[in-house]
Amino acid sequence: MLLGIHLTLLIGPTVAIPAPPTIADAIQSAQVTLNDEGRSGFQLTFQIGRSGPTDLLDYGLLMNPLLKPFNRVILIVTFNVSPQVLIDGIITNQQMSPGNEPGTATLTLTGEDVSVKMDRVKKRVPHPAQDERVIVAKIIASYAQYGLVPMVMHLGLVDVPLPTERIPNQQGTDLEYLKQMAQRHGYTFFIIPGPVPFSNVAYWGPPPRIGVPQKALSINMGPQTNVNSINFQYNALAPTVVVDTIQESQANLPLPVITFISTRPPLVSMPALPFDLPNVRISLLENAPGTTISEAYARAQALTDKSVDAVVTANGELDALRYGDILQPRRLVGLRGAGYSYDGLYYVKSVTHTLSKGQYKQKFTLTREGIGSLTPVVIP
């Protein structure tokens, strides 16, 4: 690897251990994709060969039990002597390409973060007299063997259903149910690897759009430029408001449900809502019968919040050495050099790390709810 950047691989069936030299030296490239929705994943490519009597039967690496599916993989990048856990995952796929020329055979391992273990068993489980925060924390705690620590954010509305009225019922895998509950509030669920090996934070809540921004992404700024390429898209069709009437379950009366603005912490000076309100898409509230007015408003607001999260999308690539750090997903970052409309703060939705000998690239996707910088400067 380049001076100052080192990749460490831990791998094993139950407790991952440092990869032996025969495995570590064979790594050609590593790719890790971290998302704020869905599972994150990794791909490791090894060069394999048959060069001795021990390889007469098969490729030596292919027969190594450490590289078998369902083994645990932990990738750690040490950048400027600071170690960072990139991913803690499970091998789910193995692909071997023999190649037609000597030295071209490769073995590719693909995997997903440890939440894949939460998606293996479909269940029917009642959760009587428990609000969603309690259910989420309980499900996450059952996977403590993978180092999962729950981070369950506070709900604006806490609804503890009476067993005589309603019992929350899970039908599906634990991961499906966590995402289903998150969707009702415009929330997300994802796994944050680290901060130390064998530990993970299981986050359930709104996209984390509050905090100190990361080092700025710079474009068109001469020697300070650290972004290789970037492009912006404005999706004017995305913003959605709800205008509907529901039959309220407790009062048994028709009551209006209306949304017109996002409740996310603002990142821009000209958000699509309310600036584009006359042209937004108007939606009804689906599956509304039998809900209370507070439940209906929570679901309607979640739909509106979610619709404007990615009105503006920026896709780009940076060189890790020029950037001088690792771009973290699920956090804020400042951007400068693109002009007032697209400068300012963004939410980092996903980052794909690609490491090979002599190279470390990071592709990223940034999102926010409109245009116009909200701050005159960003952290350089």
N, C-alpha and C positions, 0 to 999 in steps of 0.2 A: 504494500500500500504506500501512498504518498507520505512524505515526512510529516508527522503530526497527526496522521489519520490511520487508525488501526482497527481492524474488524476481529472480534472475538466470537467464536462459535461454541456454545454449550449444547450438548445433545445427549439424549438417553431415553430409555423406556419409561422410567418413573422419575428418577432424579437426574436431570441433565448434568453432564460433566464436561470439562473442557475437551474439545475434539482432539484426538491423537494426531500426530504429524501426518500420518498417511491420509487423513481426511482433510485437515486444515490446508496442507500444501496443494491439494488437488482442486481447491475452489477456484473457479474461473471468474465468476461474478455472483453478486447477490443483489436481489431487488426486494424492497419492502414497501408496501403501499398501506398507508394509515388513513382511515376514513372516519368521519364523524357519524356516518350512518352505515349500518351493515358491518360485516366482519372485515377486519384488516387482514392482509395476507402477505406471504413471502414466497420467493422462488430462489433456490440455490442451484447453481450449475457447476458440476464437477467434471474435470477431465479424467477419463478412465482409460485403462489399458491392460494388456496381458503380456507380461514381460518375463515371467519366471515359471518354474515348475509348479508353484502354488496356484498359478492362474490357468493351468491346463483345463480345469473343469469349467470355470466361469471367471468373469471379471472379479478381481479381488474386492474392489469397493462395493460392487453390486451385492456381494455376499456378506458384507459387513452388517451385523445386526443393529448397529447404531443408526443405520440409514433406512430402517424399515418404516412403513407407514404406521401412524399413531404414536411414534416417538415424539418426545417434546424437544423443541428447538428454541433456544434463546440467542438472539443476536445482539451484541453490544458493540457500539462504535465509540472509540476513544478519540475525541477531537480536541487537540490542544491540551492533552493530559487530562481531559475531563470525560469520564465514561458516561455513556448514555445508552440505556436499554432501548433498542429500536423496536423489538417485538418479542413476545413470548407466545409461541404457537405450537401447533400440532401438525405433523406431516400427514397430508391427506391424499397425495398423489405422487407417483413415481414414474418417470419417463426415461427410457434409455434409447439412445441413438447410436448404433454401432459405428457409423461413418464408413466411408469407402477408402480413406487414406489413413496411413499410420498416424496416430496421435489425434485423430478427429472424433473419436468416440466420446460421448458425453452422457452424464447421468444428471437429470434434472429433478429436484425435489420441490414440490409445491405444497403449501400449507396455509392454514388460517390461524388467527389468534385463538386463545383458549376458550372463547365463547362458542367455538364449534362443539365443545363438549356439552353445551347447554341446549343443543339442537338435535340430539340423538334419540330422545325418548318422548313420544307423544303421551300425554296424560289427560285424565279427567280428575281435577282436584277442586273441591269447594274451598272457599276462603271466607267462612262466616264471620261477620262482625269485624272485618278488617278493611281499613282504607288502603288505597293503592300504595302509599309509602311503606306501610307495614308489609304488604305482600311482596313488594319489590325487594326490600331488605331481607326478608325471609328467604326468597328464592336465591338471591346472590350468596347469602351465608351458607347455603347448602353446597357450594362449590369452593369451600375454604381450602381444599387440597390443592387447588391451582393458585393459591395466594390471592384470591379475590377479596378486596376490601370494598364494601359498598359506599358509594357517595350518592345519596339520594337527596335531591334538592327539594326544598319546601314547595308544596302546592299552594296556590292562592286560595283554592277551595278544598277543604278537607271534608270528605263525605264518608262517614262511617255508617254503612247501611245496617239497618236493623234486620236481624234474621227473619223476623215475621213479615218483612216487606220484600227484601231482596238479598240473595246470597251470591256474591261474585263467584263465577265458575270458570275455571281454566280448562280449555279444550285445545290441546296442542302442546308443543314443546315449551320448555321454560323460556327459551329465547323468543319464540313467537309471541308468548303471552306478555313478556316484558315490552316488546315493541308495540304490541297492540295497545297496552295501557299508555305507553308514551305517546302514541299517535293521537289519542283522544285529547291530549293537552298541547299538541304541537311540540312535544319533547323529543329527545333522542336517547338512544342507549348505545354505549360503546365501551371498549376496554382500553384503558391507558396503561401501557406496560411500564414497569418500574414503580418507584424510582430506583430500586435495587433489584438484582436478579431474583427470580422466583416469587416476586410480588407483582400484583396488578390492581389497579383501581377500576372498579366497575361503576361507570357514571350513568345516572338516570336523571334527566332533567332537561331544561331548555338549553339550546346551544350556548356555551359559555362565552358571552360577548362582553364580559367585564374583566378588567385586569390591566396590568402594565403591558403595553405592546412590545413585541419583539423588535430586534434590530431591523431598521428600515430596508425595504427593497428599493433599489435605486436604478433608474433608467435614464438614458440621455444625459448623464452627468459626468462625462469624461472619465477621469481615473477613478471616480467614486462609483461608477456603474458596476453593479454586481449581478444584474439579471441579464442572461443571454438573450432571452426572447420573451415577449408577453403580448397577449391580445385581450381585448375587452369586448363583452357582449352585453347589450341592454335588452332584456326581454319585457317588452311593454304589455304583453298578453298575460303575464303571470299574476299581477295583483288581483285579489278576489275579496269581495265583501259578502256578507250574508244578510239577506233581507227575507225574513220568513215569519210565519205565525205557527206556534205550536199549541197543542192541547195540554196545558200544564197538569201533571199527574196529581198533585196535592190539592190545588184549588179547583181542578176540573173546569178551567176556563181557558179560552183562547188568548194567548199573550204574544206580543211581538218580540222577535229576536233580531237585532240589527247590530252590525259591526261596521266601522268605517275607518279604523286606523289600527296600526300594529302596536302592540305593547312591548315589543323588544326594545332593549336599550339602543338608542339611535347611534348610527355610525356616520350619517351623512347630513348635509344641510338641506337637501331637496329629496326627501324620500318619495317613492312612488305613491304611497298613501300618506297624506291626503292630496299631494300635488296633482296626481292623475285621476282623482276621484270621479270626475264626470265620465271617464272612459273605461273604468274598471269592469271586470266580470262580476256579475251578480249571481250568487248561488243560493240554493235552498239548503236547509239542514236535513241531511239524510238520516233515516232511522230515528226520528225525533219523538214519535209517540211514546208516552209512558215516562218521559223524563221531567225532572223539575226544571223550573226556570233558571236556577243557578247552574245546573248541569248543562242545559241547552246553551247558555251564554258562554260557558267554559269551552264547549266543543266548537261553537261558532268562532270564538276568538282564536282558538287554536288553528282553525282552517285559515283565517285571515293572516295570522302571524306566519304560518308556514309558507303561504303563497308569496310573501315578499322577501323571504330570506335570501333568495338568489335572483333578485331582479337584475342585478349587475353581477356578472361572472368574469373573473380574470384567470386565464390559463397561461402558465409560463414555465420557464426553466432557469435555474441559477446554478452557478458553479460554487460548490461548498467552500473551496479555498478562497475565492474572491469575496464571498459573503462573510467568511470568517466565523461561521457558527452553523448549527443545525436548525433549520426552520421547523418549528413545532406545529403540528396540526391542532385543531380545536382550541386555538388561541387567537388573539388579535395580532396584527402586524401593520406597520405603517408602510406606505408606498409614496415615493416622491419622483418627480421628473416627468409625469404624464400630463400635467396640466390640472387646472382647478377641478374640472369635472370628474376626473378619475384618480386624482391624488387623495391622500388621507388614509383613514383606517379601514381595514378589511378583516373579516373573519376567515381564518385559514380552514377550509373545509377538508382538504386532503393534501397529502404530500407523498410522492413516490421517490424513494431513495434508490439509486442505482450505483453500486460500487463495483469496481474492477481494478486491476492493477494499473496504477497511474491515473485513476479517474474517480471522481465522486460528484455525481449530478443529482439535483433535486428538482423534480417536476412538481408543480403546485397548482391548486385551484383555490381561488379566493372568492368570497361572495359578500354581498351587502344589499341593502334595500333601496338604493337609488344612487344619485350622483351628487357631486359637490362636497368638497372637503369640509369637515367639521372642525378642523384644527389648523392653525397657520403653519405649524411645524410638526415633524414626527421625529422619534428617537433615531438619530443617525446610526 
